[in-house]
């Protein structure tokens, strides 16, 4: 990973965290365990599926490219 890519991940992760925080109940965040639970919930419901869809599409594109050779 290039330094530029690492910086981009940092920036995007912060933006995602801000969105997830706005869509979480602030009263339910009392300790690190609560934060972990909330992050895991968002990862399972929103972020993970989207990343999976993206990677699946990339894999199909790569496979199609190798079949064209």
N, CA, C and O atoms as a Tripos MOL2 file, in Angstrom:
@<TRIPOS>MOLECULE
protein
  276   275    69     0     0
PROTEIN
NO_CHARGES

@<TRIPOS>ATOM
      1 N           0.8570   -1.1720    0.0000 N.3       1 UNK1
      2 CA          0.0000    0.0000    0.0000 C.3       1 UNK1
      3 C           0.9030    1.2340    0.0000 C.2       1 UNK1
      4 O           1.8620    1.3260    0.7660 O.2       1 UNK1
      5 N           0.5770    2.1530   -0.8570 N.am      2 UNK2
      6 CA          1.3640    3.3820   -0.9190 C.3       2 UNK2
      7 C           0.9780    4.3140    0.2350 C.2       2 UNK2
      8 O          -0.1000    4.1750    0.8130 O.2       2 UNK2
      9 N           1.8510    5.2530    0.5640 N.am      3 UNK3
     10 CA          1.4900    6.2220    1.5990 C.3       3 UNK3
     11 C           0.2210    7.0050    1.2370 C.2       3 UNK3
     12 O          -0.5770    7.3450    2.1100 O.2       3 UNK3
     13 N           0.0490    7.2830   -0.0490 N.am      4 UNK4
     14 CA         -1.1410    8.0050   -0.4870 C.3       4 UNK4
     15 C          -2.4040    7.1640   -0.2620 C.2       4 UNK4
     16 O          -3.4370    7.6850    0.1590 O.2       4 UNK4
     17 N          -2.3110    5.8700   -0.5450 N.am      5 UNK5
     18 CA         -3.4560    4.9770   -0.3200 C.3       5 UNK5
     19 C          -3.7680    4.8620    1.1700 C.2       5 UNK5
     20 O          -4.9340    4.8640    1.5660 O.2       5 UNK5
     21 N          -2.7290    4.7610    1.9920 N.am      6 UNK6
     22 CA         -2.9340    4.6940    3.4460 C.3       6 UNK6
     23 C          -3.6090    5.9640    3.9450 C.2       6 UNK6
     24 O          -4.4970    5.9010    4.7950 O.2       6 UNK6
     25 N          -3.2000    7.1100    3.4260 N.am      7 UNK7
     26 CA         -3.8210    8.3800    3.8050 C.3       7 UNK7
     27 C          -5.2790    8.4210    3.3610 C.2       7 UNK7
     28 O          -6.1390    8.9110    4.0910 O.2       7 UNK7
     29 N          -5.5550    7.9090    2.1680 N.am      8 UNK8
     30 CA         -6.9260    7.8760    1.6600 C.3       8 UNK8
     31 C          -7.8040    6.9910    2.5350 C.2       8 UNK8
     32 O          -8.9400    7.3500    2.8420 O.2       8 UNK8
     33 N          -7.2830    5.8430    2.9340 N.am      9 UNK9
     34 CA         -8.0390    4.9520    3.8260 C.3       9 UNK9
     35 C          -8.3280    5.6640    5.1440 C.2       9 UNK9
     36 O          -9.4390    5.5830    5.6670 O.2       9 UNK9
     37 N          -7.3400    6.3530    5.6730 N.am     10 UNK10
     38 CA         -7.5230    7.0830    6.9340 C.3      10 UNK10
     39 C          -8.6390    8.1140    6.7990 C.2      10 UNK10
     40 O          -9.5090    8.2120    7.6640 O.2      10 UNK10
     41 N          -8.6090    8.8810    5.7130 N.am     11 UNK11
     42 CA         -9.6140    9.9180    5.5030 C.3      11 UNK11
     43 C         -11.0100    9.3210    5.3160 C.2      11 UNK11
     44 O         -11.9800    9.8080    5.8960 O.2      11 UNK11
     45 N         -11.1060    8.2800    4.5130 N.am     12 UNK12
     46 CA        -12.4060    7.6600    4.2720 C.3      12 UNK12
     47 C         -12.9390    6.9790    5.5340 C.2      12 UNK12
     48 O         -14.1390    7.0140    5.8050 O.2      12 UNK12
     49 N         -12.0440    6.3640    6.2970 N.am     13 UNK13
     50 CA        -12.4680    5.7130    7.5430 C.3      13 UNK13
     51 C         -13.0280    6.7280    8.5220 C.2      13 UNK13
     52 O         -14.0170    6.4590    9.2030 O.2      13 UNK13
     53 N         -12.4010    7.8900    8.5950 N.am     14 UNK14
     54 CA        -12.9030    8.9460    9.4740 C.3      14 UNK14
     55 C         -14.2760    9.4120    9.0150 C.2      14 UNK14
     56 O         -15.1710    9.6230    9.8340 O.2      14 UNK14
     57 N         -14.4430    9.5720    7.7050 N.am     15 UNK15
     58 CA        -15.7540    9.9980    7.1760 C.3      15 UNK15
     59 C         -16.8140    8.9430    7.4750 C.2      15 UNK15
     60 O         -17.9340    9.2840    7.8530 O.2      15 UNK15
     61 N         -16.4750    7.6690    7.3100 N.am     16 UNK16
     62 CA        -17.4090    6.5800    7.6180 C.3      16 UNK16
     63 C         -17.7540    6.6000    9.1000 C.2      16 UNK16
     64 O         -18.9200    6.4640    9.4700 O.2      16 UNK16
     65 N         -16.7510    6.7680    9.9410 N.am     17 UNK17
     66 CA        -16.9810    6.8000   11.3910 C.3      17 UNK17
     67 C         -17.9330    7.9260   11.7740 C.2      17 UNK17
     68 O         -18.7930    7.7450   12.6370 O.2      17 UNK17
     69 N         -17.7870    9.0780   11.1430 N.am     18 UNK18
     70 CA        -18.6830   10.1950   11.4320 C.3      18 UNK18
     71 C         -20.1270    9.8570   11.0530 C.2      18 UNK18
     72 O         -21.0550   10.1660   11.8010 O.2      18 UNK18
     73 N         -20.3160    9.2270    9.9010 N.am     19 UNK19
     74 CA        -21.6640    8.8350    9.4720 C.3      19 UNK19
     75 C         -22.2430    7.8020   10.4330 C.2      19 UNK19
     76 O         -23.3980    7.9150   10.8430 O.2      19 UNK19
     77 N         -21.4550    6.8070   10.7920 N.am     20 UNK20
     78 CA        -21.9450    5.7640   11.6950 C.3      20 UNK20
     79 C         -22.2860    6.3410   13.0630 C.2      20 UNK20
     80 O         -23.2670    5.9300   13.6820 O.2      20 UNK20
     81 N         -21.4850    7.2880   13.5370 N.am     21 UNK21
     82 CA        -21.7690    7.9140   14.8310 C.3      21 UNK21
     83 C         -23.1030    8.6630   14.7850 C.2      21 UNK21
     84 O         -23.9070    8.5710   15.7130 O.2      21 UNK21
     85 N         -23.3280    9.4060   13.6930 N.am     22 UNK22
     86 CA        -24.5900   10.1350   13.5630 C.3      22 UNK22
     87 C         -25.7860    9.1920   13.5180 C.2      22 UNK22
     88 O         -26.9060    9.5820   13.8450 O.2      22 UNK22
     89 N         -25.5420    7.9580   13.1120 N.am     23 UNK23
     90 CA        -26.6270    6.9820   12.9950 C.3      23 UNK23
     91 C         -26.6120    5.9580   14.1230 C.2      23 UNK23
     92 O         -27.1730    4.8700   13.9950 O.2      23 UNK23
     93 N         -25.9710    6.3140   15.2210 N.am     24 UNK24
     94 CA        -25.9410    5.4730   16.4160 C.3      24 UNK24
     95 C         -26.5570    6.2530   17.5650 C.2      24 UNK24
     96 O         -26.5680    7.4840   17.5650 O.2      24 UNK24
     97 N         -27.0590    5.5320   18.5250 N.am     25 UNK25
     98 CA        -27.6240    6.1650   19.7210 C.3      25 UNK25
     99 C         -26.4800    6.5640   20.6560 C.2      25 UNK25
    100 O         -25.8370    5.6880   21.2340 O.2      25 UNK25
    101 N         -26.2130    7.8600   20.8190 N.am     26 UNK26
    102 CA        -25.1030    8.2870   21.6720 C.3      26 UNK26
    103 C         -25.2390    7.8030   23.1100 C.2      26 UNK26
    104 O         -24.2390    7.6050   23.8000 O.2      26 UNK26
    105 N         -26.4640    7.6150   23.5590 N.am     27 UNK27
    106 CA        -26.6920    7.1280   24.9220 C.3      27 UNK27
    107 C         -26.2200    5.6860   25.0980 C.2      27 UNK27
    108 O         -25.9680    5.2420   26.2190 O.2      27 UNK27
    109 N         -26.1010    4.9520   23.9800 N.am     28 UNK28
    110 CA        -25.7010    3.5470   24.0750 C.3      28 UNK28
    111 C         -24.1840    3.3770   24.0670 C.2      28 UNK28
    112 O         -23.6830    2.2590   24.1820 O.2      28 UNK28
    113 N         -23.4540    4.4800   23.9310 N.am     29 UNK29
    114 CA        -21.9860    4.4170   23.9040 C.3      29 UNK29
    115 C         -21.4510    4.8440   25.2640 C.2      29 UNK29
    116 O         -21.3040    6.0310   25.5540 O.2      29 UNK29
    117 N         -21.1640    3.8390   26.0900 N.am     30 UNK30
    118 CA        -20.7010    4.1330   27.4520 C.3      30 UNK30
    119 C         -19.2760    3.6550   27.7000 C.2      30 UNK30
    120 O         -18.5830    4.2000   28.5590 O.2      30 UNK30
    121 N         -18.8280    2.6340   26.9500 N.am     31 UNK31
    122 CA        -17.4850    2.1150   27.1630 C.3      31 UNK31
    123 C         -16.9790    1.4630   25.8710 C.2      31 UNK31
    124 O         -17.6790    1.4370   24.8580 O.2      31 UNK31
    125 N         -15.7600    0.9430   25.9280 N.am     32 UNK32
    126 CA        -15.1650    0.3390   24.7340 C.3      32 UNK32
    127 C         -15.9620   -0.8620   24.2270 C.2      32 UNK32
    128 O         -16.0120   -1.1150   23.0240 O.2      32 UNK32
    129 N         -16.5760   -1.5900   25.1360 N.am     33 UNK33
    130 CA        -17.4030   -2.7300   24.7320 C.3      33 UNK33
    131 C         -18.5870   -2.2870   23.8900 C.2      33 UNK33
    132 O         -18.9450   -2.9410   22.9100 O.2      33 UNK33
    133 N         -19.1910   -1.1730   24.2790 N.am     34 UNK34
    134 CA        -20.3090   -0.6200   23.5000 C.3      34 UNK34
    135 C         -19.8330   -0.1850   22.1140 C.2      34 UNK34
    136 O         -20.4980   -0.4370   21.1100 O.2      34 UNK34
    137 N         -18.6760    0.4680   22.0760 N.am     35 UNK35
    138 CA        -18.1290    0.9110   20.7920 C.3      35 UNK35
    139 C         -17.8670   -0.2930   19.8980 C.2      35 UNK35
    140 O         -18.2080   -0.2830   18.7150 O.2      35 UNK35
    141 N         -17.2640   -1.3250   20.4640 N.am     36 UNK36
    142 CA        -16.9790   -2.5380   19.6860 C.3      36 UNK36
    143 C         -18.2690   -3.1600   19.1460 C.2      36 UNK36
    144 O         -18.3250   -3.5730   17.9880 O.2      36 UNK36
    145 N         -19.2870   -3.2230   19.9750 N.am     37 UNK37
    146 CA        -20.5710   -3.8010   19.5540 C.3      37 UNK37
    147 C         -21.1890   -2.9940   18.4250 C.2      37 UNK37
    148 O         -21.6710   -3.5590   17.4430 O.2      37 UNK37
    149 N         -21.1740   -1.6790   18.5620 N.am     38 UNK38
    150 CA        -21.7600   -0.8060   17.5450 C.3      38 UNK38
    151 C         -20.9840   -0.9050   16.2320 C.2      38 UNK38
    152 O         -21.5830   -1.0070   15.1610 O.2      38 UNK38
    153 N         -19.6560   -0.8760   16.3150 N.am     39 UNK39
    154 CA        -18.8370   -0.9990   15.1020 C.3      39 UNK39
    155 C         -19.0890   -2.3380   14.4320 C.2      39 UNK39
    156 O         -19.2520   -2.4020   13.2130 O.2      39 UNK39
    157 N         -19.1220   -3.4100   15.2180 N.am     40 UNK40
    158 CA        -19.3720   -4.7400   14.6520 C.3      40 UNK40
    159 C         -20.7380   -4.7910   13.9680 C.2      40 UNK40
    160 O         -20.8710   -5.3620   12.8860 O.2      40 UNK40
    161 N         -21.7390   -4.2030   14.5900 N.am     41 UNK41
    162 CA        -23.0780   -4.1990   14.0100 C.3      41 UNK41
    163 C         -23.0810   -3.4760   12.6590 C.2      41 UNK41
    164 O         -23.6330   -3.9750   11.6790 O.2      41 UNK41
    165 N         -22.4590   -2.3010   12.6220 N.am     42 UNK42
    166 CA        -22.3930   -1.5560   11.3650 C.3      42 UNK42
    167 C         -21.5650   -2.3130   10.3180 C.2      42 UNK42
    168 O         -21.9010   -2.3060    9.1340 O.2      42 UNK42
    169 N         -20.4900   -2.9580   10.7560 N.am     43 UNK43
    170 CA        -19.6580   -3.7360    9.8220 C.3      43 UNK43
    171 C         -20.4700   -4.8650    9.1960 C.2      43 UNK43
    172 O         -20.4000   -5.0940    7.9890 O.2      43 UNK43
    173 N         -21.2360   -5.5640   10.0200 N.am     44 UNK44
    174 CA        -22.0100   -6.7000    9.5180 C.3      44 UNK44
    175 C         -23.1800   -6.2680    8.6470 C.2      44 UNK44
    176 O         -23.5010   -6.9380    7.6650 O.2      44 UNK44
    177 N         -23.8160   -5.1630    8.9940 N.am     45 UNK45
    178 CA        -25.0380   -4.7570    8.3040 C.3      45 UNK45
    179 C         -24.7940   -3.8730    7.0830 C.2      45 UNK45
    180 O         -25.5500   -3.9390    6.1130 O.2      45 UNK45
    181 N         -23.7520   -3.0500    7.1190 N.am     46 UNK46
    182 CA        -23.5860   -2.0410    6.0780 C.3      46 UNK46
    183 C         -22.2610   -2.1690    5.3390 C.2      46 UNK46
    184 O         -22.2350   -2.3490    4.1210 O.2      46 UNK46
    185 N         -21.1740   -2.0750    6.0710 N.am     47 UNK47
    186 CA        -19.8580   -1.9570    5.4410 C.3      47 UNK47
    187 C         -19.4130   -3.2730    4.8070 C.2      47 UNK47
    188 O         -19.0050   -3.2890    3.6450 O.2      47 UNK47
    189 N         -19.4860   -4.3610    5.5440 N.am     48 UNK48
    190 CA        -19.0400   -5.6550    5.0300 C.3      48 UNK48
    191 C         -19.7370   -6.0620    3.7470 C.2      48 UNK48
    192 O         -19.0680   -6.4310    2.7810 O.2      48 UNK48
    193 N         -21.0670   -6.0070    3.7060 N.am     49 UNK49
    194 CA        -21.7370   -6.3830    2.4570 C.3      49 UNK49
    195 C         -21.3180   -5.5050    1.2750 C.2      49 UNK49
    196 O         -21.1510   -6.0090    0.1650 O.2      49 UNK49
    197 N         -21.1490   -4.2150    1.4990 N.am     50 UNK50
    198 CA        -20.7530   -3.3220    0.4050 C.3      50 UNK50
    199 C         -19.3530   -3.6570   -0.0890 C.2      50 UNK50
    200 O         -19.1090   -3.6720   -1.2950 O.2      50 UNK50
    201 N         -18.4360   -3.9240    0.8280 N.am     51 UNK51
    202 CA        -17.0760   -4.3060    0.4370 C.3      51 UNK51
    203 C         -17.1170   -5.6370   -0.3060 C.2      51 UNK51
    204 O         -16.4210   -5.8070   -1.3070 O.2      51 UNK51
    205 N         -17.9200   -6.5760    0.1700 N.am     52 UNK52
    206 CA        -18.0530   -7.8660   -0.4910 C.3      52 UNK52
    207 C         -18.5850   -7.7360   -1.9070 C.2      52 UNK52
    208 O         -18.0990   -8.4130   -2.8140 O.2      52 UNK52
    209 N         -19.5680   -6.8820   -2.1090 N.am     53 UNK53
    210 CA        -20.1220   -6.6590   -3.4500 C.3      53 UNK53
    211 C         -19.0440   -6.0770   -4.3590 C.2      53 UNK53
    212 O         -18.8840   -6.5190   -5.4970 O.2      53 UNK53
    213 N         -18.3130   -5.0970   -3.8650 N.am     54 UNK54
    214 CA        -17.2590   -4.4830   -4.6640 C.3      54 UNK54
    215 C         -16.2040   -5.5230   -5.0620 C.2      54 UNK54
    216 O         -15.8230   -5.6090   -6.2300 O.2      54 UNK54
    217 N         -15.7390   -6.3050   -4.0920 N.am     55 UNK55
    218 CA        -14.7000   -7.2970   -4.3840 C.3      55 UNK55
    219 C         -15.2050   -8.3680   -5.3450 C.2      55 UNK55
    220 O         -14.4590   -8.8370   -6.2040 O.2      55 UNK55
    221 N         -16.4640   -8.7520   -5.2000 N.am     56 UNK56
    222 CA        -17.0490   -9.7320   -6.1040 C.3      56 UNK56
    223 C         -17.0770   -9.2030   -7.5310 C.2      56 UNK56
    224 O         -16.7550   -9.9310   -8.4700 O.2      56 UNK56
    225 N         -17.4580   -7.9460   -7.7010 N.am     57 UNK57
    226 CA        -17.4840   -7.3360   -9.0300 C.3      57 UNK57
    227 C         -16.0780   -7.2760   -9.6140 C.2      57 UNK57
    228 O         -15.8820   -7.5510  -10.7980 O.2      57 UNK57
    229 N         -15.1030   -6.9160   -8.7890 N.am     58 UNK58
    230 CA        -13.7190   -6.8430   -9.2670 C.3      58 UNK58
    231 C         -13.2090   -8.2110   -9.7080 C.2      58 UNK58
    232 O         -12.4880   -8.3280  -10.6990 O.2      58 UNK58
    233 N         -13.5870   -9.2310   -8.9700 N.am     59 UNK59
    234 CA        -13.1760  -10.5940   -9.3110 C.3      59 UNK59
    235 C         -13.7680  -11.0020  -10.6610 C.2      59 UNK59
    236 O         -13.0780  -11.5880  -11.4960 O.2      59 UNK59
    237 N         -15.0560  -10.6880  -10.8710 N.am     60 UNK60
    238 CA        -15.6880  -11.0140  -12.1540 C.3      60 UNK60
    239 C         -15.0160  -10.2780  -13.2990 C.2      60 UNK60
    240 O         -14.7970  -10.8550  -14.3650 O.2      60 UNK60
    241 N         -14.6890   -9.0180  -13.0920 N.am     61 UNK61
    242 CA        -14.0100   -8.2310  -14.1230 C.3      61 UNK61
    243 C         -12.6660   -8.8510  -14.4480 C.2      61 UNK61
    244 O         -12.3040   -8.9830  -15.6170 O.2      61 UNK61
    245 N         -11.9250   -9.2320  -13.4200 N.am     62 UNK62
    246 CA        -10.6120   -9.8420  -13.6200 C.3      62 UNK62
    247 C         -10.7370  -11.1770  -14.3470 C.2      62 UNK62
    248 O          -9.9410  -11.4800  -15.2360 O.2      62 UNK62
    249 N         -11.7380  -11.9770  -13.9700 N.am     63 UNK63
    250 CA        -11.9510  -13.2630  -14.6280 C.3      63 UNK63
    251 C         -12.3310  -13.0760  -16.0910 C.2      63 UNK63
    252 O         -11.8510  -13.8070  -16.9570 O.2      63 UNK63
    253 N         -13.1870  -12.1030  -16.3670 N.am     64 UNK64
    254 CA        -13.5770  -11.8450  -17.7520 C.3      64 UNK64
    255 C         -12.3700  -11.4260  -18.5700 C.2      64 UNK64
    256 O         -12.2360  -11.8220  -19.7280 O.2      64 UNK64
    257 N         -11.5050  -10.6420  -17.9910 N.am     65 UNK65
    258 CA        -10.2930  -10.1970  -18.6700 C.3      65 UNK65
    259 C          -9.3660  -11.3480  -18.9820 C.2      65 UNK65
    260 O          -8.7330  -11.3690  -20.0380 O.2      65 UNK65
    261 N          -9.2740  -12.3150  -18.0700 N.am     66 UNK66
    262 CA         -8.3730  -13.4570  -18.3110 C.3      66 UNK66
    263 C          -8.9630  -14.4100  -19.3350 C.2      66 UNK66
    264 O          -8.2190  -15.1410  -19.9880 O.2      66 UNK66
    265 N         -10.2770  -14.4200  -19.4910 N.am     67 UNK67
    266 CA        -10.9160  -15.2910  -20.4990 C.3      67 UNK67
    267 C         -10.7930  -14.6950  -21.9030 C.2      67 UNK67
    268 O         -10.8950  -15.4170  -22.8950 O.2      67 UNK67
    269 N         -10.5780  -13.3950  -21.9880 N.am     68 UNK68
    270 CA        -10.4770  -12.7390  -23.2770 C.3      68 UNK68
    271 C          -9.1040  -12.8980  -23.8960 C.2      68 UNK68
    272 O          -8.9360  -12.6160  -25.0820 O.2      68 UNK68
    273 N          -8.1280  -13.3350  -23.1430 N.am     69 UNK69
    274 CA         -6.7500  -13.4720  -23.6620 C.3      69 UNK69
    275 C          -6.5870  -14.6750  -24.5020 C.2      69 UNK69
    276 O          -5.4950  -14.9310  -25.0100 O.2      69 UNK69
@<TRIPOS>BOND
     1     1     2 1
     2     2     3 1
     3     3     4 2
     4     3     5 am
     5     5     6 1
     6     6     7 1
     7     7     8 2
     8     7     9 am
     9     9    10 1
    10    10    11 1
    11    11    12 2
    12    11    13 am
    13    13    14 1
    14    14    15 1
    15    15    16 2
    16    15    17 am
    17    17    18 1
    18    18    19 1
    19    19    20 2
    20    19    21 am
    21    21    22 1
    22    22    23 1
    23    23    24 2
    24    23    25 am
    25    25    26 1
    26    26    27 1
    27    27    28 2
    28    27    29 am
    29    29    30 1
    30    30    31 1
    31    31    32 2
    32    31    33 am
    33    33    34 1
    34    34    35 1
    35    35    36 2
    36    35    37 am
    37    37    38 1
    38    38    39 1
    39    39    40 2
    40    39    41 am
    41    41    42 1
    42    42    43 1
    43    43    44 2
    44    43    45 am
    45    45    46 1
    46    46    47 1
    47    47    48 2
    48    47    49 am
    49    49    50 1
    50    50    51 1
    51    51    52 2
    52    51    53 am
    53    53    54 1
    54    54    55 1
    55    55    56 2
    56    55    57 am
    57    57    58 1
    58    58    59 1
    59    59    60 2
    60    59    61 am
    61    61    62 1
    62    62    63 1
    63    63    64 2
    64    63    65 am
    65    65    66 1
    66    66    67 1
    67    67    68 2
    68    67    69 am
    69    69    70 1
    70    70    71 1
    71    71    72 2
    72    71    73 am
    73    73    74 1
    74    74    75 1
    75    75    76 2
    76    75    77 am
    77    77    78 1
    78    78    79 1
    79    79    80 2
    80    79    81 am
    81    81    82 1
    82    82    83 1
    83    83    84 2
    84    83    85 am
    85    85    86 1
    86    86    87 1
    87    87    88 2
    88    87    89 am
    89    89    90 1
    90    90    91 1
    91    91    92 2
    92    91    93 am
    93    93    94 1
    94    94    95 1
    95    95    96 2
    96    95    97 am
    97    97    98 1
    98    98    99 1
    99    99   100 2
   100    99   101 am
   101   101   102 1
   102   102   103 1
   103   103   104 2
   104   103   105 am
   105   105   106 1
   106   106   107 1
   107   107   108 2
   108   107   109 am
   109   109   110 1
   110   110   111 1
   111   111   112 2
   112   111   113 am
   113   113   114 1
   114   114   115 1
   115   115   116 2
   116   115   117 am
   117   117   118 1
   118   118   119 1
   119   119   120 2
   120   119   121 am
   121   121   122 1
   122   122   123 1
   123   123   124 2
   124   123   125 am
   125   125   126 1
   126   126   127 1
   127   127   128 2
   128   127   129 am
   129   129   130 1
   130   130   131 1
   131   131   132 2
   132   131   133 am
   133   133   134 1
   134   134   135 1
   135   135   136 2
   136   135   137 am
   137   137   138 1
   138   138   139 1
   139   139   140 2
   140   139   141 am
   141   141   142 1
   142   142   143 1
   143   143   144 2
   144   143   145 am
   145   145   146 1
   146   146   147 1
   147   147   148 2
   148   147   149 am
   149   149   150 1
   150   150   151 1
   151   151   152 2
   152   151   153 am
   153   153   154 1
   154   154   155 1
   155   155   156 2
   156   155   157 am
   157   157   158 1
   158   158   159 1
   159   159   160 2
   160   159   161 am
   161   161   162 1
   162   162   163 1
   163   163   164 2
   164   163   165 am
   165   165   166 1
   166   166   167 1
   167   167   168 2
   168   167   169 am
   169   169   170 1
   170   170   171 1
   171   171   172 2
   172   171   173 am
   173   173   174 1
   174   174   175 1
   175   175   176 2
   176   175   177 am
   177   177   178 1
   178   178   179 1
   179   179   180 2
   180   179   181 am
   181   181   182 1
   182   182   183 1
   183   183   184 2
   184   183   185 am
   185   185   186 1
   186   186   187 1
   187   187   188 2
   188   187   189 am
   189   189   190 1
   190   190   191 1
   191   191   192 2
   192   191   193 am
   193   193   194 1
   194   194   195 1
   195   195   196 2
   196   195   197 am
   197   197   198 1
   198   198   199 1
   199   199   200 2
   200   199   201 am
   201   201   202 1
   202   202   203 1
   203   203   204 2
   204   203   205 am
   205   205   206 1
   206   206   207 1
   207   207   208 2
   208   207   209 am
   209   209   210 1
   210   210   211 1
   211   211   212 2
   212   211   213 am
   213   213   214 1
   214   214   215 1
   215   215   216 2
   216   215   217 am
   217   217   218 1
   218   218   219 1
   219   219   220 2
   220   219   221 am
   221   221   222 1
   222   222   223 1
   223   223   224 2
   224   223   225 am
   225   225   226 1
   226   226   227 1
   227   227   228 2
   228   227   229 am
   229   229   230 1
   230   230   231 1
   231   231   232 2
   232   231   233 am
   233   233   234 1
   234   234   235 1
   235   235   236 2
   236   235   237 am
   237   237   238 1
   238   238   239 1
   239   239   240 2
   240   239   241 am
   241   241   242 1
   242   242   243 1
   243   243   244 2
   244   243   245 am
   245   245   246 1
   246   246   247 1
   247   247   248 2
   248   247   249 am
   249   249   250 1
   250   250   251 1
   251   251   252 2
   252   251   253 am
   253   253   254 1
   254   254   255 1
   255   255   256 2
   256   255   257 am
   257   257   258 1
   258   258   259 1
   259   259   260 2
   260   259   261 am
   261   261   262 1
   262   262   263 1
   263   263   264 2
   264   263   265 am
   265   265   266 1
   266   266   267 1
   267   267   268 2
   268   267   269 am
   269   269   270 1
   270   270   271 1
   271   271   272 2
   272   271   273 am
   273   273   274 1
   274   274   275 1
   275   275   276 2
@<TRIPOS>SUBSTRUCTURE
     1 UNK1         2 RESIDUE 1 A UNK
     2 UNK2         6 RESIDUE 1 A UNK
     3 UNK3        10 RESIDUE 1 A UNK
     4 UNK4        14 RESIDUE 1 A UNK
     5 UNK5        18 RESIDUE 1 A UNK
     6 UNK6        22 RESIDUE 1 A UNK
     7 UNK7        26 RESIDUE 1 A UNK
     8 UNK8        30 RESIDUE 1 A UNK
     9 UNK9        34 RESIDUE 1 A UNK
    10 UNK10       38 RESIDUE 1 A UNK
    11 UNK11       42 RESIDUE 1 A UNK
    12 UNK12       46 RESIDUE 1 A UNK
    13 UNK13       50 RESIDUE 1 A UNK
    14 UNK14       54 RESIDUE 1 A UNK
    15 UNK15       58 RESIDUE 1 A UNK
    16 UNK16       62 RESIDUE 1 A UNK
    17 UNK17       66 RESIDUE 1 A UNK
    18 UNK18       70 RESIDUE 1 A UNK
    19 UNK19       74 RESIDUE 1 A UNK
    20 UNK20       78 RESIDUE 1 A UNK
    21 UNK21       82 RESIDUE 1 A UNK
    22 UNK22       86 RESIDUE 1 A UNK
    23 UNK23       90 RESIDUE 1 A UNK
    24 UNK24       94 RESIDUE 1 A UNK
    25 UNK25       98 RESIDUE 1 A UNK
    26 UNK26      102 RESIDUE 1 A UNK
    27 UNK27      106 RESIDUE 1 A UNK
    28 UNK28      110 RESIDUE 1 A UNK
    29 UNK29      114 RESIDUE 1 A UNK
    30 UNK30      118 RESIDUE 1 A UNK
    31 UNK31      122 RESIDUE 1 A UNK
    32 UNK32      126 RESIDUE 1 A UNK
    33 UNK33      130 RESIDUE 1 A UNK
    34 UNK34      134 RESIDUE 1 A UNK
    35 UNK35      138 RESIDUE 1 A UNK
    36 UNK36      142 RESIDUE 1 A UNK
    37 UNK37      146 RESIDUE 1 A UNK
    38 UNK38      150 RESIDUE 1 A UNK
    39 UNK39      154 RESIDUE 1 A UNK
    40 UNK40      158 RESIDUE 1 A UNK
    41 UNK41      162 RESIDUE 1 A UNK
    42 UNK42      166 RESIDUE 1 A UNK
    43 UNK43      170 RESIDUE 1 A UNK
    44 UNK44      174 RESIDUE 1 A UNK
    45 UNK45      178 RESIDUE 1 A UNK
    46 UNK46      182 RESIDUE 1 A UNK
    47 UNK47      186 RESIDUE 1 A UNK
    48 UNK48      190 RESIDUE 1 A UNK
    49 UNK49      194 RESIDUE 1 A UNK
    50 UNK50      198 RESIDUE 1 A UNK
    51 UNK51      202 RESIDUE 1 A UNK
    52 UNK52      206 RESIDUE 1 A UNK
    53 UNK53      210 RESIDUE 1 A UNK
    54 UNK54      214 RESIDUE 1 A UNK
    55 UNK55      218 RESIDUE 1 A UNK
    56 UNK56      222 RESIDUE 1 A UNK
    57 UNK57      226 RESIDUE 1 A UNK
    58 UNK58      230 RESIDUE 1 A UNK
    59 UNK59      234 RESIDUE 1 A UNK
    60 UNK60      238 RESIDUE 1 A UNK
    61 UNK61      242 RESIDUE 1 A UNK
    62 UNK62      246 RESIDUE 1 A UNK
    63 UNK63      250 RESIDUE 1 A UNK
    64 UNK64      254 RESIDUE 1 A UNK
    65 UNK65      258 RESIDUE 1 A UNK
    66 UNK66      262 RESIDUE 1 A UNK
    67 UNK67      266 RESIDUE 1 A UNK
    68 UNK68      270 RESIDUE 1 A UNK
    69 UNK69      274 RESIDUE 1 A UNK
